[in-house]
Every structure is written in structure tokens, then in C-alpha cells.
């Protein structure tokens, strides 16, 4: 495993219709580092966003797609996505405000 700091774990927020609808239930979706664990994701969210308390974290691994260029076959990069559920008394994450 890589030695990840909390600011290296979360790469960017994922903003789709489904993730925006889930924000009403205090569920936020992030693209995260592929080596990050659920504990590291929880720690990163609580440190990066003041006043948040994480109830649970669900993660999904996505393998890269197979792509061709002539006879050469390769794969795109793999990725990982995390859905973070906040507690009821937790503050909302501010980067999603006004979207």
C-alpha cells in the first residue's frame, strides 16, 4: 500500500444527477486514490471538511476499459469511487452548495 496523506486521498467530487439526488440523504460521491482504504477516506473527509462526521463509506473499484490503436491493445487507467454517508448532526460539505 502507498503511504497516503489525507489530502492525497480525495481526488475530486463526482457530480451527476444520481449523486446530486443522494445529497438530500447526506451522501456525497468522490473519486478517490485507487490504494485508499475506507478508513483513510473517512479520515480525509473529516479533516478536509470542518464539522463533518462520517457514518459509513462505500467504495467501488472500476477496472480500465480495453482500447485499441491499430494492432496494439491496451487498457485505460483504473479508478475508484467512494460514497460517503454523513451523520445526521454533521454539517453539509460546502463545495456542493449552490450546484
Secondary structure, 3 states (H helix, E strand, C coil): CCCCCHHHHEEEECCCHHHHHHHHHCEEEEEECCCCCHHHHHHHHHHHCCCCCEEEEEEEEECCCEEEECCEEEECCCEEEEEEEECCCCCCCHHHCCC
